[in-house]
Amino acid sequence: MSALVPLLVTLPLLGAAVALIFGRRRRVQVGVSIATLTLVAVVAAILLYAVDASGVPLAVSVGGWPIPFGIVLYVDRLAALLVVVSSIVLLAVLIFSVGQGAADGDDETPVSIFHPSYLILAAGIFNAFIAGDLFNLYVGFEILLVASYVLITLGSTESRIRTGVVYIVVSLVSSILFLAAIAAIYGALGTVNMAQLADRMGELPDEVQLVLHLMLLLAFSIKAAVFPLSFWLPDSYPTAPAPVTAVFAGLLTKVGVYAMIRTETQIFRENDVNTLLLIVALATMVVGILGAVAQAELKRILSFTLVSHIGYMVFGLAVGTAEALGATIYYMVHHIVVQTTLFLAVGLIERRAGSTSILKVKGLMRAAPFLAVLYFIPAINLGGLPPFSGFIGKYALFAAAAAVGTPLMYVLMVGGIVTSLLTLYALMRAWNLSFWREDEDQADEPGVVDRIAYLDAAPASGIQTERRVIPRVMTAATAGMVVVTLALTIFAGPLYRLCASIGEALPYPVSLTHLQEEVDDAN
């Protein structure tokens, strides 16, 4: 079974190479990309079943080198679950992009560039999830970031190049901080293997541990868009093509959150900064959602809600109990799927209406009722209405915080409830104005002015593009993701039990002895 682990990374890389070779043959590239991500999803599902059934993680030392000299790929329940979810999301967005490319003649997503870059992005994401040491985690980040630099500037428009430069600069700063932290950790402890670091970190003075801890947290917080390091995200994501924005919003920030979870629960268990994380989580939730309320453009609304809901994950991580960590994992899975689905739905709205400004889009309920459903279901899910997965995840987080019972926990619970209500308000306001406002309504009618006049000065509220037909493939991909969001609710019991088992295992770092035994068994 361990022989399957390297396939999670090698398959997308090989697929990218084949797609690049057939750069002028669109159908071949599409077939290779879909087949590759489908195979990865199947392999990841098999690995998830294996590690969940046995309760024993799988570890592979690449090249047969002994730990810690070799690159260790490590798959436990958490890594396997996230790879399964990520591969499903990547496959759905890929199908969406295929429909868009076929309809637009690949103007938005040039096939010769898009498919190799997309598969390399997938390889970087999967590598980050199964990395067994900090340097390989850094390599995973760099692989996905290099691919994201290409994807975020597809089309080479002025706005995409400008925001892409900001994204690249911020990402480089984060990478430099991460690499500096790795160098400092290696200099202090002589290893970057996470299992060894868990054993050795206690040998360092508390002050040194704190410095190393904060260096890693700072680097990961930039990648995860944690306030106040989230300034780059709302301007960077909305300008990219719809499928690129969707996959970025769903996955890239979660890789940063995943890295925070790994380091906090396994390497720095005895040197916690939970109070700081709680304060940061509250600020991220509140500031992010206030930004969303002030927006008049759907992609920017979703970008700010993305920032605010990262705060829920940091909140659960900071609570630190097994129950809170399980709830955090469940909420992360929920958010990956729901946020991606909302961005795909907004991509459809943009094609149908020629704009994503809620000041301009109107009358869609009559013109595209199915599109209204595709937006409405994930919107109320993200807002946390029962019985959807958003409500389940938030309730579990609040229950775990209430069990701790400190005053700060109750403040965070109030902040989380307010954030959830404002999320629902921002998304439903957009739905009401875009779908229920009739085409014949005029902006100078008193009722309309009173409701939306304060948004006139919102950024990007005047962008207008050509109205285009929505291909069935794009609608089918979005509808499929909506079904997945509903599945998170229908199968919430088994999924939450899996996440709870992950939460129970996370506070206990993997020992080097156990990791070496797994590598020896695999060899």
C-alpha positions as CSV (number, residue, x, y, z in Angstrom):
1,M,0.0,0.0,0.0
2,S,2.9,2.4,0.7
3,A,3.9,2.1,-2.9
4,L,0.9,4.2,-3.8
5,V,2.0,7.2,-1.7
6,P,4.5,8.7,-4.2
7,L,1.9,8.5,-7.0
8,L,0.0,11.4,-5.4
9,V,2.9,13.7,-6.6
10,T,4.4,11.8,-9.5
11,L,1.1,11.3,-11.4
12,P,0.4,15.1,-11.7
13,L,4.0,15.8,-12.6
14,L,4.0,13.2,-15.4
15,G,0.6,14.4,-16.5
16,A,2.0,18.0,-16.8
17,A,4.9,16.7,-18.9
18,V,2.6,14.9,-21.3
19,A,0.3,17.8,-21.5
20,L,3.2,20.1,-22.3
21,I,4.4,17.7,-25.1
22,F,0.9,17.8,-26.7
23,G,0.6,21.6,-26.3
24,R,-1.1,22.0,-29.7
25,R,-3.6,19.2,-29.3
26,R,-6.4,20.4,-27.0
27,R,-8.3,17.2,-26.7
28,V,-5.2,15.2,-25.7
29,Q,-4.4,17.7,-23.0
30,V,-7.9,17.7,-21.7
31,G,-8.0,13.9,-21.6
32,V,-4.6,13.7,-19.9
33,S,-5.6,16.2,-17.2
34,I,-8.9,14.6,-16.4
35,A,-7.4,11.1,-16.3
36,T,-4.6,12.2,-14.1
37,L,-6.7,13.9,-11.5
38,T,-9.2,11.0,-11.6
39,L,-6.4,8.6,-10.9
40,V,-5.1,10.7,-8.0
41,A,-8.6,10.9,-6.5
42,V,-8.9,7.1,-6.7
43,V,-5.4,6.5,-5.2
44,A,-6.1,9.0,-2.4
45,A,-9.4,7.4,-1.6
46,I,-7.7,4.0,-1.4
47,L,-5.0,5.4,0.9
48,L,-7.7,7.1,3.1
49,Y,-9.5,3.8,3.5
50,A,-6.3,2.0,4.3
51,V,-5.0,4.4,7.0
52,D,-8.5,4.8,8.5
53,A,-9.1,1.1,8.7
54,S,-5.7,0.3,10.2
55,G,-5.3,3.5,12.2
56,V,-1.6,3.4,11.2
57,P,-0.2,6.1,8.9
58,L,1.9,5.2,5.8
59,A,5.4,6.6,5.4
60,V,7.8,6.3,2.4
61,S,11.4,7.4,2.3
62,V,12.0,8.4,-1.3
63,G,15.1,6.7,-2.7
64,G,15.4,4.3,0.2
65,W,17.5,6.8,2.2
66,P,17.3,6.4,6.0
67,I,15.5,9.1,8.1
68,P,16.3,12.0,8.3
69,F,18.6,12.0,5.2
70,G,15.9,11.1,2.7
71,I,12.6,12.8,1.7
72,V,9.8,11.2,3.7
73,L,6.3,11.2,2.3
74,Y,3.8,10.8,5.2
75,V,0.1,9.9,4.8
76,D,-2.2,9.9,7.8
77,R,-5.9,10.4,7.9
78,L,-5.6,14.2,7.7
79,A,-3.3,14.2,4.7
80,A,-5.3,11.5,2.9
81,L,-8.6,13.3,3.5
82,L,-7.3,16.6,2.2
83,V,-5.8,15.0,-0.9
84,V,-9.2,13.3,-1.6
85,V,-11.1,16.6,-1.2
86,S,-8.5,18.6,-3.1
87,S,-8.5,16.2,-6.1
88,I,-12.3,16.2,-6.3
89,V,-12.3,20.0,-6.3
90,L,-9.4,20.3,-8.8
91,L,-11.2,17.8,-11.1
92,A,-14.5,19.7,-11.0
93,V,-12.8,23.1,-11.6
94,L,-10.9,21.5,-14.5
95,I,-14.1,20.3,-16.1
96,F,-15.6,23.8,-15.6
97,S,-12.5,25.3,-17.3
98,V,-12.8,22.9,-20.2
99,G,-16.3,24.1,-20.9
100,Q,-15.2,27.7,-20.7
101,G,-12.2,27.1,-23.0
102,A,-14.4,25.4,-25.6
103,A,-16.9,28.2,-25.5
104,D,-14.4,31.1,-25.6
105,G,-11.8,29.6,-28.0
106,D,-9.4,29.4,-25.0
107,D,-9.0,33.1,-24.8
108,E,-9.5,33.0,-21.0
109,T,-7.6,29.8,-20.3
110,P,-5.1,29.1,-23.1
111,V,-4.9,25.3,-23.2
112,S,-1.2,25.0,-24.0
113,I,-0.3,26.9,-20.9
114,F,-3.2,26.1,-18.6
115,H,-3.2,22.4,-18.4
116,P,0.5,21.8,-17.6
117,S,0.4,24.7,-15.0
118,Y,-2.8,23.3,-13.5
119,L,-1.3,19.9,-13.0
120,I,1.9,21.3,-11.5
121,L,-0.3,23.3,-9.1
122,A,-2.0,20.1,-8.1
123,A,1.3,18.3,-7.6
124,G,2.5,21.1,-5.3
125,I,-0.7,21.0,-3.3
126,F,-0.5,17.2,-2.9
127,N,3.2,17.3,-2.0
128,A,2.5,19.9,0.7
129,F,-0.2,17.7,2.3
130,I,2.0,14.6,2.4
131,A,5.4,16.2,3.3
132,G,7.1,14.6,6.2
133,D,9.7,17.4,6.7
134,L,9.7,21.1,6.6
135,F,11.9,21.5,3.6
136,N,9.7,19.2,1.5
137,L,6.7,21.2,2.7
138,Y,8.6,24.3,1.5
139,V,9.2,22.6,-1.9
140,G,5.5,21.8,-2.1
141,F,4.7,25.5,-1.5
142,E,7.1,26.6,-4.2
143,I,5.8,24.2,-6.8
144,L,2.2,25.4,-6.3
145,L,3.3,29.0,-6.2
146,V,5.3,28.9,-9.4
147,A,2.3,27.4,-11.2
148,S,0.0,29.9,-9.5
149,Y,2.1,32.8,-10.9
150,V,1.3,31.6,-14.4
151,L,-2.4,30.9,-13.8
152,I,-3.2,34.2,-12.0
153,T,-1.8,36.2,-15.0
154,L,-3.5,34.2,-17.8
155,G,-4.8,36.5,-20.5
156,S,-2.1,39.1,-19.8
157,T,-4.6,41.9,-19.2
158,E,-3.4,45.0,-17.4
159,S,-5.3,44.3,-14.2
160,R,-4.2,40.7,-14.1
161,I,-0.5,41.6,-14.5
162,R,-0.8,44.3,-11.9
163,T,-2.5,42.1,-9.2
164,G,-0.3,39.2,-10.2
165,V,2.8,41.2,-9.4
166,V,1.4,42.0,-5.9
167,Y,0.6,38.3,-5.4
168,I,4.1,37.3,-6.5
169,V,5.9,39.8,-4.3
170,V,3.8,38.8,-1.2
171,S,4.4,35.1,-2.0
172,L,8.1,35.6,-2.3
173,V,8.3,37.4,1.0
174,S,6.4,34.5,2.7
175,S,8.7,32.0,1.0
176,I,11.8,33.9,2.2
177,L,10.5,33.9,5.8
178,F,9.7,30.2,5.6
179,L,13.1,29.3,4.2
180,A,14.9,31.5,6.8
181,A,12.9,29.7,9.6
182,I,13.9,26.3,8.1
183,A,17.5,27.4,8.1
184,A,17.3,28.6,11.7
185,I,15.6,25.4,12.8
186,Y,18.2,23.2,11.1
187,G,21.0,25.2,12.6
188,A,19.5,24.8,16.1
189,L,18.4,21.2,16.0
190,G,20.3,19.6,13.0
191,T,17.1,18.3,11.3
192,V,14.0,19.5,9.5
193,N,12.1,16.1,9.8
194,M,8.9,16.8,11.7
195,A,9.1,13.6,13.8
196,Q,12.6,14.5,14.9
197,L,11.6,18.1,15.5
198,A,8.8,16.9,17.8
199,D,11.4,15.0,19.8
200,R,14.1,17.6,19.9
201,M,12.2,21.0,20.1
202,G,12.0,20.7,23.9
203,E,15.8,20.8,24.1
204,L,15.8,24.5,23.1
205,P,15.3,27.4,25.5
206,D,11.7,28.7,25.5
207,E,12.8,32.0,24.0
208,V,14.5,30.3,21.1
209,Q,11.5,28.1,20.5
210,L,9.2,31.2,20.6
211,V,11.3,32.9,17.9
212,L,11.3,29.9,15.6
213,H,7.6,29.4,16.3
214,L,6.7,32.9,15.4
215,M,8.8,32.9,12.2
216,L,6.9,29.9,10.9
217,L,3.6,31.3,12.0
218,L,4.3,34.5,10.2
219,A,5.2,32.7,6.9
220,F,2.1,30.5,7.1
221,S,-0.2,33.3,8.1
222,I,0.7,35.2,4.9
223,K,0.0,32.1,2.8
224,A,-3.3,31.5,4.7
225,A,-4.4,35.2,4.4
226,V,-4.7,35.7,8.2
227,F,-5.4,39.3,9.2
228,P,-3.5,41.7,9.1
229,L,-1.5,39.7,6.5
230,S,-4.5,39.2,4.2
231,F,-4.3,42.6,2.5
232,W,-3.1,41.0,-0.8
233,L,-5.9,38.5,-1.3
234,P,-9.1,40.6,-2.1
235,D,-7.3,42.4,-5.0
236,S,-5.4,39.4,-6.3
237,Y,-8.0,36.6,-6.7
238,P,-11.0,38.5,-8.4
239,T,-9.0,39.5,-11.5
240,A,-8.0,35.9,-12.5
241,P,-10.1,33.7,-14.8
242,A,-13.1,32.2,-13.1
243,P,-11.7,28.6,-12.7
244,V,-8.4,29.9,-11.5
245,T,-10.1,32.1,-8.9
246,A,-12.2,29.2,-7.8
247,V,-9.3,26.8,-7.2
248,F,-7.2,29.5,-5.5
249,A,-10.0,30.4,-3.1
250,G,-10.8,26.8,-2.3
251,L,-7.3,25.4,-1.9
252,L,-4.3,27.7,-1.7
253,T,-5.1,29.4,1.6
254,K,-6.0,26.0,3.1
255,V,-2.5,24.7,2.4
256,G,-1.3,27.5,4.7
257,V,-3.8,26.6,7.3
258,Y,-2.7,22.9,7.0
259,A,0.9,23.9,7.6
260,M,-0.2,25.8,10.7
261,I,-2.1,22.8,12.0
262,R,0.9,20.5,11.5
263,T,3.4,22.7,13.2
264,E,1.2,23.8,16.1
265,T,0.0,20.3,17.0
266,Q,3.2,18.3,16.4
267,I,6.3,20.6,16.7
268,F,5.4,23.3,19.1
269,R,3.0,21.6,21.5
270,E,5.0,22.8,24.5
271,N,5.4,26.4,23.2
272,D,1.9,27.5,22.5
273,V,0.8,31.0,21.4
274,N,-2.8,30.2,21.6
275,T,-3.9,33.5,23.1
276,L,-2.3,35.4,20.3
277,L,-3.9,33.1,17.8
278,L,-7.3,33.6,19.4
279,I,-6.9,37.4,19.1
280,V,-5.8,37.1,15.5
281,A,-8.7,34.7,14.7
282,L,-11.2,37.2,16.0
283,A,-9.7,40.1,14.0
284,T,-9.6,37.9,10.9
285,M,-13.3,37.0,11.2
286,V,-14.6,40.5,12.0
287,V,-12.4,42.6,9.7
288,G,-12.9,40.2,6.8
289,I,-16.6,40.1,7.0
290,L,-16.9,43.9,7.4
291,G,-14.9,44.2,4.2
292,A,-17.3,41.9,2.5
293,V,-20.3,43.9,3.6
294,A,-18.8,47.0,2.0
295,Q,-18.3,45.4,-1.4
296,A,-20.5,45.8,-4.5
297,E,-18.7,43.2,-6.7
298,L,-19.4,39.5,-6.2
299,K,-15.9,38.2,-6.5
300,R,-14.6,40.7,-4.0
301,I,-17.5,39.9,-1.6
302,L,-16.4,36.2,-1.8
303,S,-12.8,37.1,-1.4
304,F,-13.5,39.0,1.9
305,T,-15.7,36.2,3.2
306,L,-12.8,33.8,2.4
307,V,-10.6,35.9,4.6
308,S,-13.1,36.0,7.4
309,H,-13.8,32.3,7.4
310,I,-10.1,31.5,7.7
311,G,-10.6,33.0,11.1
312,Y,-12.8,30.1,12.1
313,M,-10.0,27.6,11.3
314,V,-7.5,29.6,13.3
315,F,-10.0,29.8,16.1
316,G,-10.4,26.1,16.3
317,L,-6.6,25.6,16.1
318,A,-6.1,28.1,18.9
319,V,-8.6,26.3,21.2
320,G,-6.3,23.3,20.8
321,T,-8.4,20.5,22.2
322,A,-9.0,17.3,20.3
323,E,-12.7,18.3,19.8
324,A,-11.7,21.7,18.5
325,L,-9.1,20.2,16.1
326,G,-11.7,17.7,14.8
327,A,-14.2,20.6,14.2
328,T,-11.5,22.6,12.5
329,I,-10.7,19.8,10.0
330,Y,-14.4,19.4,9.3
331,Y,-14.8,23.1,8.7
332,M,-11.8,23.2,6.5
333,V,-13.3,20.4,4.3
334,H,-16.6,22.3,4.2
335,H,-15.0,25.6,3.3
336,I,-12.8,24.1,0.5
337,V,-15.9,22.7,-1.2
338,V,-18.4,25.5,-0.5
339,Q,-16.1,28.4,-1.3
340,T,-15.0,26.8,-4.6
341,T,-18.6,26.2,-5.5
342,L,-19.6,29.8,-4.9
343,F,-16.8,31.1,-7.1
344,L,-17.9,28.8,-9.9
345,A,-21.5,30.0,-9.5
346,V,-20.3,33.6,-9.7
347,G,-18.3,32.7,-12.9
348,L,-21.6,31.6,-14.4
349,I,-23.3,34.8,-13.3
350,E,-20.6,36.8,-14.9
351,R,-21.1,35.0,-18.2
352,R,-24.9,35.3,-18.1
353,A,-25.1,39.0,-17.0
354,G,-21.8,40.4,-18.3
355,S,-20.9,41.7,-14.9
356,T,-20.4,40.7,-11.3
357,S,-21.4,44.0,-9.8
358,I,-24.6,43.7,-7.8
359,L,-25.3,47.3,-8.9
360,K,-25.6,46.1,-12.5
361,V,-26.7,42.5,-12.4
362,K,-30.5,42.1,-12.1
363,G,-33.4,40.0,-13.3
364,L,-31.6,36.7,-13.2
365,M,-34.3,34.8,-11.3
366,R,-36.5,35.0,-14.4
367,A,-33.7,34.6,-16.9
368,A,-31.8,31.8,-15.2
369,P,-33.7,30.2,-12.3
370,F,-31.3,27.2,-12.1
371,L,-28.4,29.6,-11.7
372,A,-30.2,31.1,-8.8
373,V,-30.3,27.7,-7.1
374,L,-26.7,27.0,-7.8
375,Y,-25.7,30.2,-6.0
376,F,-28.3,30.1,-3.2
377,I,-27.5,26.6,-1.8
378,P,-23.8,27.2,-1.1
379,A,-24.5,30.8,0.0
380,I,-26.8,29.8,2.8
381,N,-24.4,26.9,3.6
382,L,-21.4,29.3,4.0
383,G,-23.7,31.6,6.1
384,G,-24.2,28.7,8.5
385,L,-27.9,28.1,8.3
386,P,-29.0,24.7,9.7
387,P,-28.9,21.9,8.8
388,F,-26.0,22.5,6.4
389,S,-22.4,21.6,6.9
390,G,-21.5,25.2,7.7
391,F,-23.8,25.2,10.7
392,I,-22.5,21.8,11.8
393,G,-18.8,23.0,11.6
394,K,-19.5,26.2,13.4
395,Y,-21.6,24.6,16.1
396,A,-18.8,22.0,16.7
397,L,-16.3,24.8,17.0
398,F,-18.4,26.8,19.4
399,A,-19.1,23.7,21.5
400,A,-15.4,23.0,21.8
401,A,-14.7,26.6,22.8
402,A,-17.6,26.5,25.4
403,A,-16.1,23.4,26.9
404,V,-12.9,25.4,27.7
405,G,-15.1,28.1,29.1
406,T,-12.6,31.1,29.4
407,P,-13.9,34.6,28.9
408,L,-11.9,35.0,25.7
409,M,-13.5,31.9,24.3
410,Y,-16.9,33.4,24.7
411,V,-15.8,36.6,23.1
412,L,-14.6,34.5,20.1
413,M,-18.0,32.7,20.0
414,V,-19.8,36.0,19.9
415,G,-17.5,37.2,17.1
416,G,-18.1,33.9,15.2
417,I,-21.9,34.3,15.4
418,V,-21.7,37.9,14.3
419,T,-19.5,36.9,11.4
420,S,-21.8,34.1,10.4
421,L,-24.8,36.5,10.4
422,L,-23.0,39.1,8.4
423,T,-21.9,36.5,5.9
424,L,-25.5,35.5,5.4
425,Y,-26.4,39.2,5.0
426,A,-23.7,40.0,2.5
427,L,-24.4,36.9,0.3
428,M,-28.2,37.2,0.5
429,R,-28.1,40.9,-0.3
430,A,-26.2,40.0,-3.4
431,W,-28.6,37.3,-4.3
432,N,-31.6,39.5,-3.7
433,L,-30.3,42.4,-5.9
434,S,-28.9,40.1,-8.6
435,F,-31.8,37.6,-9.0
436,W,-35.0,39.2,-7.6
437,R,-34.5,42.8,-8.9
438,E,-36.4,43.0,-12.2
439,D,-34.7,44.3,-15.4
440,E,-37.1,47.2,-15.6
441,D,-36.1,48.5,-12.1
442,Q,-34.2,51.8,-12.5
443,A,-31.4,52.9,-10.3
444,D,-33.2,56.2,-9.5
445,E,-36.2,54.5,-7.9
446,P,-36.3,55.5,-4.2
447,G,-36.4,51.9,-2.8
448,V,-33.4,50.8,-4.8
449,V,-31.4,53.8,-4.0
450,D,-32.0,53.5,-0.3
451,R,-30.8,49.9,-0.3
452,I,-27.6,50.1,-2.4
453,A,-26.5,53.8,-2.7
454,Y,-23.8,53.3,-0.1
455,L,-22.1,50.8,-2.4
456,D,-21.7,53.2,-5.3
457,A,-18.1,54.0,-4.3
458,A,-17.2,50.3,-3.8
459,P,-14.1,49.0,-5.7
460,A,-14.6,47.5,-9.1
461,S,-18.4,48.2,-9.1
462,G,-18.4,49.5,-12.6
463,I,-16.7,46.6,-14.5
464,Q,-18.8,45.4,-17.4
465,T,-17.9,42.6,-19.9
466,E,-19.6,40.9,-22.8
467,R,-22.6,38.7,-22.1
468,R,-21.9,35.1,-23.2
469,V,-23.8,31.8,-23.4
470,I,-23.2,29.4,-20.5
471,P,-22.0,26.0,-21.8
472,R,-23.7,23.0,-20.3
473,V,-20.3,21.6,-19.2
474,M,-19.8,24.6,-16.9
475,T,-23.3,24.3,-15.5
476,A,-22.8,20.6,-14.9
477,A,-19.5,21.1,-13.1
478,T,-21.0,23.7,-10.8
479,A,-24.1,21.6,-10.2
480,G,-21.8,18.7,-9.4
481,M,-20.0,20.8,-6.8
482,V,-23.3,21.9,-5.3
483,V,-24.2,18.2,-4.9
484,V,-20.8,17.7,-3.1
485,T,-21.7,20.5,-0.7
486,L,-25.0,18.8,0.0
487,A,-23.2,15.5,0.5
488,L,-21.1,17.1,3.3
489,T,-24.4,17.5,5.1
490,I,-26.0,14.2,4.2
491,F,-22.9,12.3,5.2
492,A,-22.0,14.6,8.0
493,G,-22.0,11.8,10.6
494,P,-19.3,9.5,9.0
495,L,-17.3,12.5,7.9
496,Y,-17.4,14.2,11.3
497,R,-16.4,10.9,13.0
498,L,-13.4,10.7,10.7
499,C,-12.5,14.3,11.5
500,A,-12.9,13.7,15.2
501,S,-10.5,10.8,15.0
502,I,-8.0,13.1,13.2
503,G,-8.5,15.6,16.0
504,E,-7.8,13.0,18.7
505,A,-4.6,11.9,17.0
506,L,-3.2,15.4,16.1
507,P,-2.1,16.5,19.6
508,Y,0.3,13.6,19.8
509,P,3.3,14.0,17.5
510,V,4.5,11.0,15.5
511,S,7.6,9.5,17.1
512,L,10.7,9.0,15.0
513,T,10.9,5.4,16.0
514,H,7.3,4.8,14.7
515,L,8.1,6.7,11.5
516,Q,11.3,4.7,10.8
517,E,9.4,1.4,11.4
518,E,6.8,2.5,8.8
519,V,9.6,3.3,6.3
520,D,11.3,-0.1,7.0
521,D,8.0,-1.9,6.5
522,A,7.4,-0.1,3.2
523,N,10.9,-1.0,2.0
